[in-house]
């Protein structure tokens, strides 16, 4: 047997060994990733169940606290000194904040548990409804909300309304103290580089929905953090809120197989960009399934 043949056989054997090693590592990594994704799905479902049950269980005692507090203020406030009345008002204000937080948790948990089917949804009409809901806040802030011509997309109408209302509402809330808020809502179809996305969403063509404002903005380092639950960049005394609104927005967008990103400049405003696939899967995936698929793509 010639030296060339022996060398060739040795090379082939080395390549086979290398391939086997790589395949074993890939299989091991795939198993680890699947285990981690399943753990993530289970944890998120447990969190949703906890939020739903806890919120329901908290409703009744909170109603009693609010009811008895109202009675105290109505019937016995004159019997209390100024400090006692202040304590009562603080108690009622705290119970109202707790009610707002409970409502936000319920909304978050229902994005997947109480979701509606995807249907053709006219975002122009959604925007009209949102502005009607926010007319008082717009008037109070002296703000302007300009909405461009939007499209009809395949979506859950109630969730699209909640998404746009949260984003526009935030823009009005976090306005710059030295100028009136100016919010723009625009959209356009775009061709996408990816052929398809996980869970059956066809993302060759996406709808880019953009909400921009001239508010206080935020540092670039917070662009991801703001979408996490209970994350607040400002004290409650400066701006009211629960720290759940943008987490709800992300969960809605992920359920629709899309993405949401934020860019901003401190003191000059913020822009939120949402990409929604033109064609949705026949059955909408849960947010957990969407995250699992995304992890599989990037792992």
N, C-alpha and C positions, 0 to 999 in steps of 0.2 A: 504494500500500500504506500503510495507516494506521500511525501510530506505535505503537499497541498491538500490532498484528500483528508488527511488526519487533521490538519489545521481547520479545514472547512467543517468537519464533523464537530470539532471542539467548539467552534464558533456557534454552530447550530445548537449544540447542547447548552451553551452559555445563554443564548437568546431564549431558549425554552425555559430555562431556570429563571431568567429575569422576568419573562412574561408570567410565569406561574406566581412568582413573588408579587408582581404588580397586581395580578388578578386577586390574589389573596388579600392584599392590602385594600384594594378597592371594595371587595366584598365586606371586609371588616368595617371599613369606614361607612359603607352603605348601611350596614346593620346598626352601627352606632348612631348614624343620622336618623334612621327610622325610629330607633328607641327614643332619641331625644325629641323628635317631632311628636311621637305619641305621648310622651310625658308633657310636652307643651300643650297639646290638645286637651289632655286630661286636666291639667292645671287651670287652663282658661275656662273650661266648662265648669269646673268646681268653683272658680271665681264668679262666673255668671250666676250659677245656682245660689251661691252665698249672697251675692248682691241682691238677687231677686227675693230670696226668702227673708234676709235681714231687713230689706226695705219694707216688705209687707208687714213683718212682725213689729217694726218700729212705728208704723203708721198709727195704730190705735193708741198707744200711750202718748204719742206726740199730740194727737188730736185732743186728748184729755188735758195735757199740759196747756195747750193753747186755749181751750175752752175755759178752764179754771182761771187762767191768767186774764182772759177777757173779762170774766165776772169780777175778779178782784179789782181790775182797773175801773170797771163801770160802777161797782157798788161801794167799794171800800177805799178808793183812792183818796177821797176827801179826808179820811180818818188817818192817813199816813202823812208824815212830814215829807219834805222834798226829797230826802235821801231814799225813803221807802218807795216813793213813786218812781224814782230813777231806777231802783233795783227791779221793779216790776217791768218797766219799759225795756230794760236790758234783757230780762228773761224772755219777754215776748220777741224781741229782735233776734235773740239766739235761737228760739224755737222756729222762727221764720227761716233763718239760714239753714237749720237742720232740715226743714221741710223741702227747701230748694235742693239740698244735697240728696235727699232720699229720692226726689223726683228725677234727678239727674242719673242716679244709680239705676233706677228702674228703666229709664230710657236706654241707658247703655246695655243693660241685660236683655232688653227686648229687641235689639237690632237684629239678632239672629233668631231668638226664640219666638218672636211675634212678627216676623217679617212677612211682607206681602209679595206676590209674584211680580216678576219683571214684565212691564207692559210699555207700549209707546207713551212717553211722557213729555209733554210740551213744557220746556223749561221757561218759555216766555210767560205762560200762565202761572207757573210756580213762582216766578219772580214777582208777578203782580200780587199774588197772595202774600208773599213774604213782606213786601213793602206795605201792604195794608196792615199786617200784624205789627210792623215796626213804626207805624206812622207817628205814634206818640213820642217814641225815642228820637226819631228823626227831627221832630219839631222841637223837642227839648234841647237838643244839641245844636240846632241850626244847621244840620247836615244836609248834604246832597248825595243822592244815590243814583248814578247813571247806569242804566242797563242797556247794553247793545242788543242787537238781534240775536237771539239764542236759537238752538235747534231742538228738535224732538229726538230724545234718546230712549233706549230700552233700559228701563230702570224701575225701581220701587218709588212711586210718586211721593208717598209720605216721607220716605227717607231723603229724597232729593230736596223736599221742602225743608226738612230739618237741617240738612247740610248747608243749604244756602242761607237759611235764617241764622244759623250759628255763626257763619263766616261774616255775613253783613252785620249782624248784631255785635260781634267782637270788634269789627272795624269802627262802629259807632262808639262803643264803650271805651276803647283804648285810643281815643282821639287826642291830638296834641292840645295842650291847654291854651296855646296861643293862636289857634286857628280852628275854624269850623271843619268838621270831618267831611271829606269828599271821597266817596266810594264808587268804584267802577266795577261792573260785572260784564265780562265779555266771554265769547266762546267761538271756537272755529274747529272744523274737522282737520285732522292731520293724518298723513300717511306715516306709519310706524316702521321701524327697521325690523322688528321681530315678526316672525311669521305667525306664531301663536303663543298663547300663554297657557299655564296649567289650568286644569279644571274645565276645559272646553271653551274658554273665552277666546274669541278671535280678535287679536289686537293689531292686525295689519292696518287697521284704520281706527283711530281713536278720536274722541271729542275732548278738546282741551278747554276746560272751563277755568276762567281766571277771575279772582276777586282781589282787587288792589285798593289800598287806602293811603292817606297822607298822615297817618297817625304817629304814635310814639315809636313804632318799630321795635326792634330788639337786636341783640348781638348775634352774630353768625353762629357762635358756639351753642346757642339755644335752639337752633332750627329743628333739631330732632327732639329735644327734651319737651318742647311745648305740646307735643302730641301724646305725652304720657299722662296716665291718670293722676289727678290731684296735683299737677305741676302748676305752680303759679310763679310768675316772674316778678310780681309786684305784691305788696302787702294788701290785705283786705281793706285797710283804711283808705288806700288809694283808689282801688278799683274792686267793685263787688264781683262775686262769681264763685264757682265751686272748683274750678280747675279740672272739669270733666268735659267741657264743651268740645275742645279740639280732639280729645280722645274719641269722642262720639263721631266726629267728622271722619277721622281715619278709619274707624271701624265700618262706617257706612261705605266709604270708598273701597275698602278692601273687600267687602261683601260683593261689590259690583265688579270685582276683578281689576280695579284700577289702582292708581297711586295718587298720593297727595304730598306735595313738598311746599316748604315755605322759604321765602327769601325776604330779607329786610335790611334796613339800615337805621341805626338808632337816630331818632328824631326826625326821620324823613318818611317813614311808612313801611308797609309790609305788603307782600304779594303771595297769595296762595294759588298754586297751580294744581288742578285736578285733571287727570287723564282717565277717561272712561272708554272701555272698548265699545266699538260700534255694535258688535254682536255678542250677546251674552250666552252663557251656557244654558242648556234647557232647564237645568236645575241649578239654582244659585248655590254656590258653596258657602259653607260657614266661614267666618273670619279665620277660625283656627285652621281649616283646610287650606285657605288661601295662603296663610303664613307658612304652613308646612310645605306647600308647593314652592313658594318663594325661597325658603331655606334650601330646598333640594336643588334649586337653580344656582344658588350662590355658594353651595357647600363644596 
